[in-house]
Amino acid sequence: MTEWIGTANHGFASLAMEELRRMIQGLKFTQLIAGETFRMEVPLNREAMVDLLRTNEPIFLRHIQAIDRILPIQGNADDLQALSELVRHARARCASGSTAIHLRKVDGSRYPYSAADTKTVLEAVIMELGGETTMQAPEQILSVFAGTDELYVGWGTPTEQLSDWPGGAVRFQREEGQISRAKFKLLEAERAFNLHFETFRDALDIGAAPGGWTQLLLERGLRVTSIDPAELHPKLDGYPRLTALKKNASDVTFAPGSFDLLVCDMSWSPMQMAKLVLEKTDALREGAAAVITIKLMHKKPLQTIRDVVAKLETAFELRKAKQLFHNRDEMTIYMAKR
Ligand SMILES: C[S@@+](CC[C@H](N)C(=O)[O-])C[C@H]1O[C@@H](n2cnc3c(N)ncnc32)[C@H](O)[C@@H]1O
């Protein structure tokens, strides 16, 4: 038996738990943050659990942290002392590769320190042991989850935890001139699906306005054809590589093989969206990539996803499906044209 903390986007914990229940018999859950974070007992050893999640990554489980140790919270400096001792006992681990410290805290936790203070102290201990600390691309993460009265501490790699951000909460800096927050969704998709948009040439952006996704693809050097009956932001005026069609996507046709990338963020009925995307498949080259958000507007989101994916699979091969941190009532799929 092993214990873990699972995290999903706010309001989606029940779906993350349902997906896990379908994969593993005999799970026991306890809520840590309503609708978002839960503790679970899993009747599998660590390797089996990590392996299972690696080969069947769930859509709604955003992050997972092992609970290797539980420390009672004293509410004073003893807590930092206890965490420092725990790190000192992991000398060999600290020396084996760069470490990041992640701290998350529930509202009302008796643990009195901020993430920054905890990091400063624990990083000093790691360095004293001859280890290396980092924020970017760590080889391992020491995760501390401060519940109300207990600290749950676990070690893991970014791959095991499904993310290298605390709780999978991926943060991007808002840039000057950024048109919409929607841009973060595509940036996160690029990382989550290990895509490198600069390696594509011709993109079709369906449901493009106000233009955050189009902006990102133009910045990556692609030629972009955007379709939306709504106006694109004036900041996009004058991009020579942009063709903006102010139309409904169902009224537009293209020559076969015009694009090697399709992105679609229509926030529309999922089945209608799938129909519309399928109408555009001839315009895509063989093997073209597609990044598509699926709005979860119905009572049975897992069924909606299955239905939409099955429909799209008539022309595409599903590579990965994930609810990204920047997705609200939606999730994102990455497919390749057959
Ligand atoms: C969530 S917004 C897209 C945001 C965009 N990805 C960005 O980064 O700024 C959804 C857009 O889909 C567009 N849309 C909805 N149905 C459409 C259709 N049938 N054809 C083209 N665009 C459509 C809407 O006009 C709206 O601008």
The ligand as a Tripos MOL2 file, in Angstrom:
@<TRIPOS>MOLECULE
LIG
   27    29     1     0     0
SMALL
NO_CHARGES

@<TRIPOS>ATOM
      1 C1        -12.4740   31.1680  -26.6880 C.3       1 LIG1
      2 S1        -12.5200   32.1470  -28.1290 S.3       1 LIG1
      3 C2        -10.9670   31.8170  -28.8500 C.3       1 LIG1
      4 C3         -9.8120   32.4990  -28.1790 C.3       1 LIG1
      5 C4         -8.5330   32.4110  -28.9810 C.3       1 LIG1
      6 N1         -8.0060   31.0350  -29.0030 N.3       1 LIG1
      7 C5         -7.4530   33.3390  -28.4810 C.2       1 LIG1
      8 O1         -6.3460   32.8400  -28.2010 O.co2     1 LIG1
      9 O2         -7.6540   34.5550  -28.3940 O.co2     1 LIG1
     10 C6        -13.6580   31.3080  -29.1570 C.3       1 LIG1
     11 C7        -13.8390   31.9290  -30.5420 C.3       1 LIG1
     12 O3        -14.4590   30.9430  -31.3760 O.3       1 LIG1
     13 C8        -15.2070   31.6390  -32.3480 C.3       1 LIG1
     14 N2        -16.1520   30.7500  -33.0400 N.ar      1 LIG1
     15 C9        -17.2270   30.1010  -32.5240 C.ar      1 LIG1
     16 N3        -17.8480   29.3960  -33.5050 N.ar      1 LIG1
     17 C10       -17.1330   29.5870  -34.6500 C.ar      1 LIG1
     18 C11       -17.2590   29.1190  -35.9990 C.ar      1 LIG1
     19 N4        -18.2670   28.3240  -36.3590 N.pl3     1 LIG1
     20 N5        -16.3300   29.5130  -36.9070 N.ar      1 LIG1
     21 C12       -15.3120   30.3020  -36.5420 C.ar      1 LIG1
     22 N6        -15.1440   30.7800  -35.2940 N.ar      1 LIG1
     23 C13       -16.0500   30.4390  -34.3560 C.ar      1 LIG1
     24 C14       -15.8750   32.7400  -31.5350 C.3       1 LIG1
     25 O4        -16.2750   33.8200  -32.3730 O.3       1 LIG1
     26 C15       -14.7760   33.1340  -30.5390 C.3       1 LIG1
     27 O5        -14.0720   34.2630  -30.9910 O.3       1 LIG1
@<TRIPOS>BOND
     1     1     2 1
     2     2     3 1
     3     2    10 1
     4     3     4 1
     5     4     5 1
     6     5     6 1
     7     5     7 1
     8     7     8 2
     9     7     9 1
    10    10    11 1
    11    11    12 1
    12    11    26 1
    13    12    13 1
    14    13    14 1
    15    13    24 1
    16    14    15 ar
    17    14    23 ar
    18    15    16 ar
    19    16    17 ar
    20    17    18 ar
    21    17    23 ar
    22    18    19 1
    23    18    20 ar
    24    20    21 ar
    25    21    22 ar
    26    22    23 ar
    27    24    25 1
    28    24    26 1
    29    26    27 1
@<TRIPOS>SUBSTRUCTURE
     1 LIG1         1 GROUP 0 **** ****
